[in-house]
């Protein structure tokens, strides 16, 4: 394809994204209007704006073929591009369809890079080390790397909305010490990834129980096996962040800040 044709095809794909009725399209239109991440989040009624960077990075992969480098973003871009292609293929030209298929194949190949996965795993663990001095009462959320990389209910590009198995627990003091104790659980098939730490000023036990009730009420299914822990839920970081906001808890650790390191 000539450079002129590439420019035309990318413009066609961008035009389709500007008409997209998902969160990805909302962010694309907000950025085109010159709005900040916080302004876009406010327009969409979302308490935090981290998803805007995530969606913008996915949009770059879709519209220009500028691919991310971190495995987490590669997986998000792959999911987002597949979903975008499925929604818009009927209105796209043959050239635009072929371009998107090639980008999907490229992302699929990149997602199988074991070296990049190992680097990501190291970054996540090094980032979590910085929380060792968080001797505070609070709520912690963790999952296993496999669950994080392969959600039970994938998103359409906004990785914060993907649902997967997460453990939501609490510690009345030294929340990280409690997580480290869980981390050494020999019955786990993988070393867990710390996803969130929310600082809690009130009764931590009552707060944890309230969060569990909200998760069950939202049908974010709880583990029911006789030998399964009762603190495991199929939920999303978006839901948990919103609950924490409503409970007036400060988010003092986020995994997305760790997995974005290689994109800086």
Phi, psi and omega in degrees: 000134180288163180299323179296317180292323178299317179297319180293318180294316179298323178294322178295317179294319178297321179296322178295321180294326179293341178259359184294136184260018177259179178301326178299315178294323178301315181294318180301315180291323178296316178295321179296331179276001177081018181279151177281168179300318180295323179293319178296315179299318180296318178301326184266001178071029180254135187289325181242154187253009183302327182297337183295315178299317181301311181294322179296321180293321178294318180299324177297320179295319182291313190273335184232349184079013176280101190274145175288171181246333181281141181305321180297316179289326177299315179295320178295318179294322178297312179297315181295320181291319178299316181293318178299315180299316180298321182287328192243000187300331183290340181253357181266150177292165178301321180295318180294320178298315180297321179298316180293321177299318178297321179292324176296315179298320178297316179294323177298318178295317180296326183291344181265009181284104184293326180296319179295323178296318179295321179295317179299315180301318179295318180298318180298316182291321178294323179295318181294334179300328181295347181269000186301333182268010178279074180274069185228156171284145180176187180250133176243151178230129175218165176212180174264147181309320181298317180295324180292319183280336182230077184301150175296319178234093182298159177268177177263022180133333177269097188297338180291341181265353179295134179260134176207174181289123178225143175264127180245105183234182183218161173217130182287342171201153179052066184300324182289325176300321178295317178298317181299325177294319176295322182299329182274008180294112185288350180278350179280137181284343179221160171289129184288158174255128174285125183260316183211150165228125178247123177285139184234129181263341183263209178287109187294319181298314180296324178295315179300315180296323178295319178296317179299320178296319179295320178298316179293321181294328179276005181062032171273087199310140179262148176301137184238355180296149183299326181261002181276148176291145183277358183260009179265129181226151171269098186218186182232156177294327177300315181295314182295321178297321180292318177299315180299320179297315180294330179274003178059041175259138179276135175276113184255355173208137178225130179292329183296335175288331178283315184286347178272356186304316184284356177266353184288000000 
